[in-house]
Amino acid sequence: MNNKMDRNELIELVKKILDCEGTEEEVDEMISKLEQNVIDPDISDYIYYDDLTPEQIVDKALAYKPILL
């Protein structure tokens, strides 16, 4: 994806996901868009299983550094 979302855009997207704005299909599309814009493979886990604010979710995902083997 050429146009990566900035931090504020990611936070707004996470807020929409947490508020379940839209149909199940639309929420799935938002999650897919989120996953395309961060390299952290656990981003959806932070949304559904951690008690974090949207800002904390995005900051945690943006701070992710993959282990190079």
C-alpha positions as CSV (number, residue, x, y, z in Angstrom):
1,M,0.0,0.0,0.0
2,N,1.5,3.3,-1.1
3,N,-0.3,5.7,1.1
4,K,0.3,4.7,4.7
5,M,-2.0,6.1,7.3
6,D,-0.6,8.4,9.9
7,R,-1.0,8.0,13.6
8,N,-4.1,10.1,13.9
9,E,-5.8,8.3,11.0
10,L,-5.0,5.0,12.6
11,I,-6.4,6.1,16.0
12,E,-9.7,7.2,14.3
13,L,-9.9,3.9,12.5
14,V,-9.3,2.0,15.8
15,K,-12.0,4.1,17.4
16,K,-14.5,3.1,14.7
17,I,-13.6,-0.5,15.1
18,L,-14.0,-0.4,18.9
19,D,-17.4,1.4,18.5
20,C,-18.5,-1.2,16.0
21,E,-19.4,1.6,13.5
22,G,-20.8,-0.2,10.5
23,T,-21.8,-3.7,9.6
24,E,-19.7,-6.8,10.4
25,E,-18.4,-6.7,6.8
26,E,-17.4,-3.0,7.2
27,V,-15.7,-3.6,10.5
28,D,-13.8,-6.5,8.9
29,E,-12.7,-4.2,6.1
30,M,-11.5,-1.6,8.6
31,I,-9.5,-4.3,10.4
32,S,-8.0,-5.3,7.1
33,K,-7.1,-1.7,6.4
34,L,-5.5,-1.4,9.8
35,E,-3.5,-4.6,9.3
36,Q,-2.2,-3.3,6.0
37,N,-0.9,-0.1,7.6
38,V,1.0,-1.5,10.6
39,I,3.6,-4.3,10.6
40,D,2.6,-5.6,14.0
41,P,0.8,-9.0,13.4
42,D,-1.0,-8.8,16.8
43,I,-2.9,-5.5,16.1
44,S,-6.3,-7.2,16.2
45,D,-5.4,-8.9,19.5
46,Y,-4.8,-5.5,21.1
47,I,-8.2,-4.3,20.0
48,Y,-10.2,-7.4,21.2
49,Y,-8.2,-8.8,24.1
50,D,-6.3,-6.0,25.8
51,D,-7.9,-3.2,27.8
52,L,-6.2,-0.4,25.9
53,T,-7.3,3.0,24.6
54,P,-7.2,3.6,20.8
55,E,-4.1,5.7,21.3
56,Q,-2.4,2.9,23.3
57,I,-3.3,0.3,20.7
58,V,-1.9,2.4,17.8
59,D,1.3,3.4,19.8
60,K,1.9,-0.3,20.7
61,A,1.5,-1.4,17.1
62,L,3.7,1.4,15.7
63,A,6.4,0.6,18.3
64,Y,6.6,-3.1,17.1
65,K,9.9,-4.1,15.7
66,P,10.1,-7.5,14.0
67,I,12.9,-9.8,15.0
68,L,15.4,-10.2,12.2
69,L,16.8,-13.7,11.8
